[in-house]
Amino acid sequence: MLRTNPRRNRCFALRAAVLALGLCAAGLRAQDVRPIAFTNARILTISGAPIERGTLVVRNGKIVAVGADVAAPAGARIVDCEGGTLMPGLVSAHSRAGLVSPPPTFSVEAGPRRGGRRGQGTPPPDSGARGVQNSAATKVAERLDPKQEVFGELLRAGITTLALTPPGDGFPGFGAVLKPDGTTLEALVVDDDAFVFLGMQRDARVKKALKDGFEAANKAVAARKAPKEAPKPEAKAADGSKPGGEAKPAEAPKPSDPQPPPEPPKPEPPKPDQPKPEQPKPEQPKPQEPPKADDKKPEGAPTADKAQGPKPEDKKDPNIEVLADLIEGKHKAIVQLNSAADLLHWLHAGGKDLTFSRTICTESFDTQAGAFDLVIDELKAMKAAVLVPPDLSVRPRSRYVVNPVRSLHDAGIEVGFVLGDSPARVRTLFFRLMEQVRAGLPRDVALRGVTLVPSKALGLESQCGTLEAGKKANLLLFSSDPLDPTSELRSVWLEGRKIESDTQAR
Amino acid sequence: MRLPILASLVALLLLSPDLTAQRRGRFNRGGQGEGGGSPAAEQPAAPQATDGKPKKHTAITGGDVYLGTGQRITGATVLIGDDKILAVGHKIELPEGTTVIDAKGKTVCPGFVCVYGAGMGQGRGTPWIDSCNPFDPEIKQGLAAGVTSFLAGAPRGGNSPAGDAAVVKLAWGKVEDMVLQEGTVLGMNAQLPAGEREKFRDLVKQAKEHRRAQEDFLAKKSEDPTAKPPKAPAGTEKILDILSGKSKLWLQLGGGGFNPFGGGRTGAGSDLDAIRSAMQIAAELGTGVVLVKPLSAWLCADEIAATDSMVILSPRDRVPADPADPDRTGSNLASAALCNQAGIPLAVTCPVGMFGGAGVGTNGLLGMDLNTPTVDAAFAVRGGMTSSQALRTLTLDAAKILGVDHRIGSLEAGKDADILILDGDPMHYRTFVEVAIVNGRVVYELANEPLYSRIHR
């Protein structure tokens, strides 16, 4: 769920200047105002059947018409696709590209092999030393270096919507959605609170953090629902309106830090609110996420604001408020579960009762702790889409190749793909998709898994993921079918702007 | 050439009459949910079996059932309700909808309990359940070897009882079932420095006084509801656990053992002094202790048995005798049998030490001795133990040593349904596990496993 971000307008003059510069640049490029018509193309709309020979019209960065009998509007710039194939740009819903510190702890090859044999009596290293404090209200976008080559490389490899995931376990914060052609934070980050990321490890401390966090959040939800005396919501509203006025991406490190840890789990009323946590209470117009108000300190005087001391209603832990919003259905979540064992632990840690909108993702198939095909029943019961790597797996200690992706799909679970962090891996994505198709995954599922499914995970299905009128003109133009091994990615179009592909043989 | 020995062992087994077991079987006739014969264990059977009707019934029929207590019933039925054993015996009425596993011509026995183990999905310390790995491939490997439970994080020595060991179950695919119990075993050195020894004695005294005070309080409470419970003196918590039977105290005897870097052995081929210290501790506590790999237990087996203590041995750890005193030093295969004949509950384990040992796997031989737990018991048989007793060292007696014999170790009504179906005698080296059941769930089937199903015999 993308929300218009109120803290964009911090320094008006600066923004105006940037805008002016941008307009100049656009003026120099000149052609951008004309509509573009992609003609003579085979169009994989993803939303429906492929159009064997059709035209796609783009205006102002958006698709305005797609079809076999659509005519190019007068004065349009014609892009003759010469029988090539158009498909939506790739959507990467889980990536840690460009996040340098702290270093990502995940890699496909060197997955932690927990519970494996480490020799008699020597327990495996404890991962609990890594912080599992609740920092759900922090944002990965705040620690981002925007001037990194990798975003452009990913874009040229075909990723037009890139979600960044904060590294860490437990509640490491909000993930961000990037428009990968930007070189400033403002141009790059489209949505800095696109989803709440939850990182799971089978580890006592992580599990405790999750349990405590959600227990406190459930309490907060119950407190919100309880009718309150009049003055409080007003005070909150006043507070909430502040960031609307002038806010900035608070690069203040984790507003949560000075906060006391979430109250220890108290014998709360055994979740009377559990049955339908999605439904936000209509009474008292929620003053647009009071927690947000907290982490967007006015730019001028963040310290002064802090010095004022916590106002009575500021006592709330912003991290817990974020989780309460999540339970109330105001955010989406992506839950990383790296193995079947981790999934069982997630359920064991209370994940069974969590029914908010969430997508599950896994970065690799861990044969030492079970690939997802071992927990299909549990996954079905969770009723969530699953993002998995486009890889085959093996039964442990054997050469039996299995395809967990296909097993999940056959069981009726919606599957999407984790595209990977490195441009090199993304450039070879379609070869892995071909392998998937050869191993029994239907073609359309494979293509949907790199476009529509991840866009749904980010709540962006109304903006990208398919080729339909009204969506962003994020396009990939291939020389032939993308799942044909001889096919080349000729060009990438980001909101109607052409970006030369670097995978084309020269 | 070993055939005659084995044949005679098998014959011995077949011939030994088993009247008590037969009786138990008849007692339990139709006794679904009633828990007919109570388990041999002192602790009451877990209550789950009796209250509430089990949802799912499974029966293993027609097998040659080894109870794990040293007894055997041929052609018997084992009836399982959910995760517990409901009845073992002949002519058991099966409730409607029972899943029947035909074990005709097969052997049925309790899952093996290993007093040492590593890997196999174990977690990383207390709370073990939060980091266990129920999809560890080693779990299947362990089940293939017949292991259904083992002690993870076995305690070491120290000057006071300590340790965070847990009995882990090989419950493939179920987090909730992976840890049977935590804190059942504490470790300490048998020989303490003088000051520490004094301290320990004092703490035991305080703990006993506290227990008396607690009893008084409970008696008083019924009359005077305002009575305050006594507070446990600092430092006695673990000792109280031992006194109440919640934890078993494992005493490390040190010295005298095999040290590969010490030129073969340290000590003089005898740890009699340490055993005597351990017996003193046992006498002070008034509960039995567990002697970890005593060298000279065979010399004083009666004394050990008199204190209700138990012994962990690895029969193939042989220590040469001191030439100056050959009758009272050293240890060999016969040690286990001698202890057993004196009536000491005994667990057999593989050598565990510098290079590991109690693990499973396919990566070579070193440290993979848990792949063949019965072979270690066979060493004890070679030393004179009967085959049925040897099975006990891997089942009921091992469970006693872990302090969980009220839950596992034998096929008796009320206990956890951890059961193996084997294609032959449990102690035979050719025998393979065909089906392993943990907590009433089939978690291993030979036919579906990539490794052992490929071995053609």
Interface residues (C-beta under 8 A of the other chain):
Chain A: R114 G115 G116 R117 R118 G119 Q120 G121 P123 P124 D126 R202 D203 A204 K207 K208 S339 A340 A341 L344 H345 L347 H348 A349 T367 Q368 A369 G370 L374 V375 R395 P396 R397 S398 Y400
Chain B: Y116 A118 G119 M120 G121 Q122 G123 R124 G125 T126 P127 I129 D130 S131 C132 N133 P134 F135 D136 P137 E138 K140 Q141 G153 A154 R156 G173 K174 V175 E176 V352 G353 F355 G356 G357 A358 G359 V360 G361 T362 G367 P450 L451
